[in-house]
């Protein structure tokens, strides 16, 4: 399938910061509806969630 450059860039940024996110691109989702999937489990702490949100905010501010 095709990969959105932005989705790929964000997934790479997350991985570089120790966060596993899976990019969903066409044909898994409709073109233009790319998304990132996170898997959260009971072992994640509030700090883990806050860290992931901070990394996402940092990415948004840079792009």
Steps between C-alpha positions, in 0.01 A plus 500: 500500500590864484641677804428857588837673550361679807378175656835334434688800640290503817539124554878536462502793745304297755738204465802731541342612828429149629131484410350228282232630269375324189417708194179406323500604136300426187368238425449416870327837543355727229743736327530816707391325822843379610535439871739379765398208723631468854464192718455586865503237771467475878878520547514854361521763771348848500857622433518281187178651366611855585837438334331377181275808494802727553686337210193544278472868601869554428458345155199719425687816603794409273283423199 
